[in-house]
Amino acid sequence: MNSRCDVAVVGAGHNALVAACYLAGAGLEVEVLERDTVVGGAVSTVERFPGHRVDRGSSLHVMVRHTGIVEELGLGECGLRYLDADPWAYAPGPDPGSPGLVFATDLDRTCDSIAAACGPADAAAYRALIADFTPACRRILDVLAGPPTPGRIARKVATLGRARGGGETSRWFLQPADHLLDATFRSERLKAALAWLAAQSGPPPHEPGTVGHLSWIALMHLRAPGRPVGGSGELSRTLAERLTRSGGRLHLGDAATAVTVSAGRVTGVRTASGRTVSARAVLSGAHVLETLDLLAAAGVEPPGVRPRIRVGDGIGVAVRLATSALPAYAGASADAGHGMQLLVTDRAELRAAYADYLAARPPARPAVLALTPTVQDPSLAPPGRHTVTLWAQWHRYDLAGPGWDEVRTATGEAAIARVEAFSPGFAAGVVDTHVQTPLDLERELGLRRGNVMHVEMALDAMFALRPVPELSGYRGPLPGLYLTGASTHPGGGVFGASGRSAAKVLLRDLKRARRFPK
């Protein structure tokens, strides 16, 4: 049955839902259309194995906890409850006699751990680095929280340069993370742990401009990453509940297939079921290439845009496990499994994995990050069982040899072997395995070419350049079409800032167009 609303939202990823909630809260009639039968896109949780609730994409929530979105939308009233993943990271030693590195929200505890494992000089250097990072992170967070207009960015960035001077500030943020780490620390295992954290945004830490990805460690000393009780998808579920409580409508299992256009303006959406949803505006939270597909289906895709969007070639592979036991790292504290477990002790391991990526082959020894959510939330698995996620970088979408369907099993085994190297006996406790290759991420979650960030998180695709300059302000190429999601500023991760900013832009435009007929 056809319908009519103020805003039709394409996709029910977390950014699209955030935007829909703000729009509905402002009194607009909102209808969300999602192709999947599960809400949340990559921020969702499903029963992957019998009795095991497993995240399909992200697990720990960092950035969204610093935005105020959870509080502004009253998601706690809808059932969202976070557990602090603190310590937020643990890096086992290279051998059983080496103390592990504990990265806790408490800076003193972190520095004590670094002093024990790497020496007092590196502990003091870490404390100084966090003091340097913290004010910069607060200002950058402010930049990321709003639209990336040149004037706004210039005003915000100007405050960053007051302490160092503009030239030095530019040099500082444009340098590779590896360069800063080499200039700051002596211990290679500390450098490796921090470089591996920086690499979670995608680009390797030897690339220019990756200091920004490293600087976010300061935020985790202000507030621990959050683990939603019930799985990552609880954020999306409670956003959907807030939407419906505010009068919005959510349709699952009915994909948008084309936009409708009248007099050069987007006026609605057609769906796979044959419905037409007429709207004053359409907000697409889908991948930017999918949005261009919707325009192409209506015969109005703008020329020259698609080839300039830098989607990249995949980042990594997720290995989801049902196990009878958790990883056991020699000498680890009881809370070491609360956050990320960084299974890298030398940056040479990162570079070797990236070299394999450049050669279009699965890494022989992938860099692995482990997550053990049932340490804090046993409700995610049956009694006596656990869920473990291994994130392994770097893995290319296009392979030079056999395809992903042929090497999926071996790729999962390679990731498990890296855990086994730090926790002997772990592999014997693996009961079931589900591997998400870059191809699987594209098939299941619509992540083109397996890039979990939609578009590369690189200097040429950030801020007012994301995804391309003319689409960076959340407005599409035709009037009436708006964009949100990881394809737009500020990029990927569980953030929500894109959704809130897009909603503000759309509301401002609709107020200026009050005479536009509903």
Secondary structure, 3 states (H helix, E strand, C coil): CCEEEEEEEECCEHHHHHHHHHHHHCCCCEEEEECCCCCECCCCEEEEECCEEEECCCCCECHHHHCCHHHHCCHHHHCCCEEECCCCEEECCCCCCCCCEEECCCHHHHHHHHHHHHCHHHHHHHHHHHHHHHHHHHHHHHHHCCCCCHHHHHHHHHHHHHHHCHHHHHHHHHCCHHHHHHHHCCCHHHHHHHHHHHHHHCCCCCCCCCHHHHHHHHHHHCCCCEEECCCCHHHHHHHHHHHHHCCCEEEECCCEEEEEEECCEEEEEEECCCCEEEEEEEEECCCHHHHHHHHHHCCCCCCCCHHHCCCCCCCEEEEEEEECCCCCCCCCCCCCCCCEEEECCCHHHHHHHHHHHHCCCCCCCCEEEEECHHHCCHHHCCCCCEEEEEEEECCCCCCCCCCHHHHHHHHHHHHHHHHHHHCCCCHHHEEEEEEECHHHHHHHHCCHHHCCCCCCCCHHHCHHHCCCHHHCCCECCCCCEEECCCCCCCCCCCCCHHHHHHHHHHHHHHHHCCCCCC
